[in-house]
Amino acid sequence: MATLLSEQHSQALWRDYLELTKPKVVVLMLITSLVGMFLATRAGVPWTVLLFGNLGIALCAGGAAAVNHVVDRRIDALMARTHKRPLAEGRVSPAAALAFALLLSVSGLVILLAFTNELTAWLTLASLLGYAVLYTGFLKRATPQNIVIGGLAGAAPPLLGWVAVTGHLSAEPLLLVLIIFAWTPPHFWALAIHRKAEYAKADIPMLPVTHGEHYTKVHIVLYTLVLLAVSLLPYVIHMSGTLYLVCALGLGARFLHWAWVLYRDSQPHAAINTFKYSIYYLFLLFIALLVDHYLLLNL
């Protein structure tokens, strides 16, 4: 493994290997993982779990992302958004990328086993395999519902953070997973509409390619309504308070506004703007959960 990586050293910069991990995606995942950790306790998160738990999750997520680069290298080369990726341009070989992915994943699992608990490690492994093998290797090319089915793997980080602290499953972290699960289809389908021609060229059966843009826009509106309803459940089960409720309603209404703008095609670049807002939505919603949690603790 080390030999494969060293052989690529002269051809690939460290930035290429960093890009293999999809760092922006990993950062968003770690935000939700951190929120899961802090929501799980009223006594504070042990620093070892806070540091090494998130490090382990990040390494495994980066390993899964590197596998995605390997499997998708041919279709990446056909798409404007991804054609400059390290494998698509040949700056890193598939063998070296797989060795890098294995190194990251094994290191992450070892860290989780050493500093958190077995359940966190096995759930992280399941999430890694779900994304790298089930979604990337099969679902992405097999069905236009790829995002819906495969979204469960990407929804796992808040659950992983919660379990890293508590060592067990409960309803609250599963609800956090449900929020991200409902968020994933409108998030990715908005991007798929914006990149429809490229997905068609790469022969990826994304919903706008197989069923048309109108059908996809209707489902974006429907899933956004589902997301709005699901996002209110933390307040309903008394997991959060009024501050979170107000934020969830405001953020959800804005998401629904963008979904409607996209449906009506009433503004230029509506698809990519909806996609961009969806990222801010998830970040701000989880921050609202966290702020509300500690506000309740101090009342």
C-alpha positions as CSV (number, residue, x, y, z in Angstrom):
1,M,0.0,0.0,0.0
2,A,2.7,2.4,1.0
3,T,4.7,1.5,-2.2
4,L,1.7,2.3,-4.4
5,L,1.3,5.7,-2.7
6,S,5.0,6.5,-3.0
7,E,5.1,5.6,-6.7
8,Q,2.4,8.2,-7.3
9,H,4.2,10.9,-5.3
10,S,6.1,12.3,-8.3
11,Q,2.9,12.5,-10.3
12,A,0.4,13.6,-7.7
13,L,0.5,16.4,-5.2
14,W,-1.0,16.1,-1.7
15,R,-3.8,18.3,-2.9
16,D,-4.9,15.6,-5.3
17,Y,-5.1,13.1,-2.5
18,L,-7.0,15.6,-0.4
19,E,-9.4,16.1,-3.3
20,L,-10.1,12.4,-3.3
21,T,-11.6,12.7,0.2
22,K,-14.2,15.3,-1.0
23,P,-13.3,17.6,1.9
24,K,-16.2,20.0,1.6
25,V,-18.7,17.1,1.8
26,V,-16.8,15.7,4.8
27,V,-16.9,19.0,6.6
28,L,-20.7,19.2,6.3
29,M,-20.9,15.6,7.5
30,L,-18.7,16.4,10.5
31,I,-20.9,19.4,11.4
32,T,-23.9,17.0,11.7
33,S,-21.8,14.5,13.6
34,L,-20.7,17.2,16.1
35,V,-24.3,18.2,16.6
36,G,-25.2,14.6,17.2
37,M,-22.5,14.3,19.8
38,F,-23.5,17.5,21.7
39,L,-27.2,16.7,21.5
40,A,-26.6,13.3,23.1
41,T,-25.4,14.6,26.4
42,R,-26.1,17.2,29.0
43,A,-22.8,16.7,30.7
44,G,-20.4,17.6,27.9
45,V,-18.6,15.4,25.4
46,P,-15.3,13.9,26.5
47,W,-12.5,15.4,24.6
48,T,-11.2,12.0,23.4
49,V,-14.6,11.2,21.8
50,L,-14.9,14.7,20.4
51,L,-11.5,14.6,18.8
52,F,-10.9,11.0,17.9
53,G,-14.6,10.2,17.2
54,N,-14.8,12.9,14.6
55,L,-11.4,12.0,13.2
56,G,-12.4,8.4,12.8
57,I,-15.7,9.3,11.1
58,A,-13.9,11.8,8.8
59,L,-11.2,9.3,7.8
60,C,-13.9,6.6,6.9
61,A,-15.9,9.2,5.0
62,G,-12.8,10.2,3.1
63,G,-12.0,6.6,2.3
64,A,-15.5,6.1,0.9
65,A,-15.2,9.3,-1.2
66,A,-11.9,8.0,-2.6
67,V,-13.6,4.8,-3.7
68,N,-16.3,6.9,-5.3
69,H,-13.6,8.7,-7.4
70,V,-12.2,5.3,-8.5
71,V,-15.6,3.8,-9.5
72,D,-16.8,7.0,-11.2
73,R,-13.5,8.0,-12.9
74,R,-14.9,7.3,-16.5
75,I,-18.1,9.2,-16.0
76,D,-16.3,12.0,-14.2
77,A,-14.2,12.6,-17.3
78,L,-17.4,13.3,-19.3
79,M,-18.9,15.9,-16.9
80,A,-17.9,19.5,-16.6
81,R,-18.3,19.5,-12.9
82,T,-15.9,16.6,-12.3
83,H,-13.6,16.3,-15.4
84,K,-10.7,17.8,-13.5
85,R,-10.7,15.3,-10.7
86,P,-7.4,13.5,-10.0
87,L,-8.4,10.2,-11.5
88,A,-10.4,11.6,-14.4
89,E,-7.2,13.5,-15.5
90,G,-4.9,10.6,-14.6
91,R,-2.9,12.4,-11.9
92,V,-3.6,9.5,-9.5
93,S,-3.9,5.9,-10.5
94,P,-6.9,3.7,-9.5
95,A,-4.6,1.4,-7.6
96,A,-3.0,4.2,-5.6
97,A,-6.4,5.7,-4.9
98,L,-7.8,2.4,-3.6
99,A,-4.7,1.9,-1.4
100,F,-5.3,5.4,-0.1
101,A,-9.0,4.7,0.5
102,L,-8.1,1.4,2.4
103,L,-5.5,3.2,4.5
104,L,-8.0,6.0,5.5
105,S,-10.8,3.5,6.2
106,V,-8.8,1.1,8.3
107,S,-7.2,3.9,10.2
108,G,-10.7,5.5,10.9
109,L,-12.2,2.2,12.1
110,V,-9.2,1.5,14.4
111,I,-9.5,5.0,15.9
112,L,-13.2,4.5,16.5
113,L,-12.7,1.1,18.1
114,A,-10.0,2.5,20.3
115,F,-11.6,5.8,21.4
116,T,-15.4,5.4,21.1
117,N,-17.1,2.0,21.0
118,E,-17.8,-1.0,18.8
119,L,-21.3,0.1,17.8
120,T,-20.0,3.4,16.4
121,A,-17.3,1.5,14.4
122,W,-19.7,-1.0,12.9
123,L,-22.3,1.6,12.1
124,T,-19.6,3.7,10.4
125,L,-18.4,0.6,8.5
126,A,-22.0,0.0,7.3
127,S,-22.3,3.6,6.2
128,L,-19.0,3.4,4.4
129,L,-20.0,0.2,2.5
130,G,-23.5,1.6,1.8
131,Y,-22.0,4.7,0.1
132,A,-18.9,3.2,-1.6
133,V,-20.4,-0.2,-2.6
134,L,-24.2,-0.1,-2.6
135,Y,-24.7,3.4,-3.9
136,T,-21.6,4.1,-6.0
137,G,-21.1,0.6,-7.3
138,F,-24.7,-0.3,-8.0
139,L,-27.6,2.0,-7.3
140,K,-26.2,5.1,-9.0
141,R,-26.3,3.3,-12.4
142,A,-29.3,1.0,-11.7
143,T,-32.3,3.2,-10.8
144,P,-33.5,6.8,-10.9
145,Q,-34.3,6.3,-7.2
146,N,-30.5,6.0,-6.5
147,I,-30.5,9.1,-4.4
148,V,-33.5,8.2,-2.3
149,I,-32.3,4.6,-1.5
150,G,-28.6,5.5,-1.3
151,G,-29.2,8.6,0.8
152,L,-29.4,6.6,4.0
153,A,-25.7,6.1,4.0
154,G,-25.0,9.8,3.7
155,A,-27.6,10.5,6.5
156,A,-25.7,8.5,9.1
157,P,-23.2,11.1,10.6
158,P,-25.5,12.5,13.4
159,L,-26.3,9.0,14.4
160,L,-22.6,8.1,14.5
161,G,-21.8,11.1,16.6
162,W,-24.7,10.3,19.0
163,V,-23.7,6.7,19.4
164,A,-20.0,7.6,19.9
165,V,-21.1,9.5,23.0
166,T,-23.8,7.2,24.4
167,G,-22.9,3.8,23.0
168,H,-26.5,2.9,22.1
169,L,-29.3,3.7,19.6
170,S,-32.3,5.8,20.5
171,A,-35.2,7.6,18.7
172,E,-33.5,11.0,18.8
173,P,-30.5,10.3,16.5
174,L,-32.7,8.2,14.2
175,L,-34.8,11.4,13.8
176,L,-31.7,13.3,12.8
177,V,-31.0,10.7,10.2
178,L,-34.6,11.0,9.0
179,I,-34.1,14.7,8.5
180,I,-31.0,14.3,6.3
181,F,-32.7,11.3,4.5
182,A,-35.7,13.6,3.5
183,W,-33.3,16.4,2.6
184,T,-31.2,14.4,0.2
185,P,-33.6,14.0,-2.8
186,P,-34.5,17.7,-3.2
187,H,-30.9,18.6,-2.7
188,F,-29.4,16.3,-5.3
189,W,-32.3,16.4,-7.8
190,A,-31.9,20.2,-8.0
191,L,-28.3,19.6,-9.0
192,A,-29.4,16.9,-11.4
193,I,-31.7,19.2,-13.2
194,H,-28.9,21.8,-13.5
195,R,-26.5,19.0,-14.8
196,K,-29.1,17.0,-16.7
197,A,-27.3,17.0,-20.1
198,E,-24.1,15.8,-18.4
199,Y,-25.8,13.0,-16.6
200,A,-27.5,11.9,-19.8
201,K,-24.1,12.0,-21.6
202,A,-22.6,9.8,-18.9
203,D,-25.6,7.4,-19.0
204,I,-26.5,8.0,-15.4
205,P,-30.2,7.4,-14.8
206,M,-30.9,10.5,-12.7
207,L,-34.6,11.4,-12.3
208,P,-34.5,14.4,-14.7
209,V,-32.9,12.1,-17.4
210,T,-35.3,9.2,-17.1
211,H,-38.6,11.0,-16.2
212,G,-38.1,14.6,-17.3
213,E,-37.7,17.9,-15.6
214,H,-41.3,18.6,-14.8
215,Y,-41.7,15.2,-13.0
216,T,-38.5,15.9,-11.0
217,K,-39.6,19.4,-10.0
218,V,-42.9,18.0,-8.7
219,H,-41.1,15.5,-6.6
220,I,-38.7,18.2,-5.3
221,V,-41.7,20.2,-4.1
222,L,-43.2,17.0,-2.5
223,Y,-40.0,16.0,-0.8
224,T,-39.5,19.6,0.5
225,L,-42.9,19.4,2.1
226,V,-42.0,16.1,3.7
227,L,-38.7,17.6,4.9
228,L,-40.5,20.6,6.4
229,A,-42.8,18.2,8.3
230,V,-40.0,15.9,9.4
231,S,-37.9,18.9,10.6
232,L,-40.6,19.8,13.1
233,L,-40.5,16.5,14.8
234,P,-37.7,17.4,17.2
235,Y,-40.0,20.0,18.7
236,V,-43.0,17.6,18.7
237,I,-41.1,15.0,20.8
238,H,-39.7,17.7,23.1
239,M,-36.1,17.2,21.8
240,S,-35.9,20.9,21.1
241,G,-37.7,24.1,22.0
242,T,-39.3,27.2,20.5
243,L,-36.1,28.7,19.1
244,Y,-35.5,25.6,17.0
245,L,-39.2,25.5,15.9
246,V,-39.0,29.1,14.7
247,C,-35.7,28.4,12.8
248,A,-37.1,25.2,11.3
249,L,-40.2,26.9,10.1
250,G,-38.3,29.8,8.6
251,L,-35.6,27.7,6.9
252,G,-38.2,25.2,5.7
253,A,-40.4,28.0,4.2
254,R,-37.4,29.4,2.4
255,F,-36.5,25.9,1.0
256,L,-40.1,25.5,-0.1
257,H,-40.0,28.9,-1.8
258,W,-36.9,27.8,-3.8
259,A,-38.6,24.5,-4.7
260,W,-41.6,26.5,-5.9
261,V,-39.5,28.9,-7.9
262,L,-37.8,25.9,-9.5
263,Y,-41.2,24.3,-10.3
264,R,-42.5,27.5,-11.9
265,D,-39.2,28.2,-13.6
266,S,-39.8,31.8,-12.5
267,Q,-36.1,32.8,-12.0
268,P,-32.9,32.2,-14.0
269,H,-30.6,29.5,-12.6
270,A,-33.3,28.3,-10.2
271,A,-32.0,24.7,-10.1
272,I,-28.4,25.6,-9.0
273,N,-29.7,28.3,-6.6
274,T,-32.0,25.7,-5.0
275,F,-29.1,23.3,-4.7
276,K,-26.9,26.0,-3.1
277,Y,-29.6,27.0,-0.6
278,S,-30.2,23.4,0.4
279,I,-26.6,23.2,1.7
280,Y,-27.1,26.4,3.8
281,Y,-30.4,25.0,5.0
282,L,-28.9,21.8,6.4
283,F,-26.0,23.6,8.0
284,L,-28.2,26.2,9.7
285,L,-30.9,23.7,10.7
286,F,-28.4,21.6,12.7
287,I,-26.8,24.7,14.2
288,A,-30.3,25.8,15.3
289,L,-30.7,22.4,17.0
290,L,-27.5,22.8,18.8
291,V,-28.1,26.3,20.0
292,D,-31.6,25.5,21.1
293,H,-30.3,22.4,23.0
294,Y,-27.8,24.5,25.1
295,L,-30.3,27.3,25.5
296,L,-32.7,24.8,27.1
297,L,-29.9,23.5,29.4
298,N,-29.4,27.0,30.7
299,L,-33.1,27.8,31.4
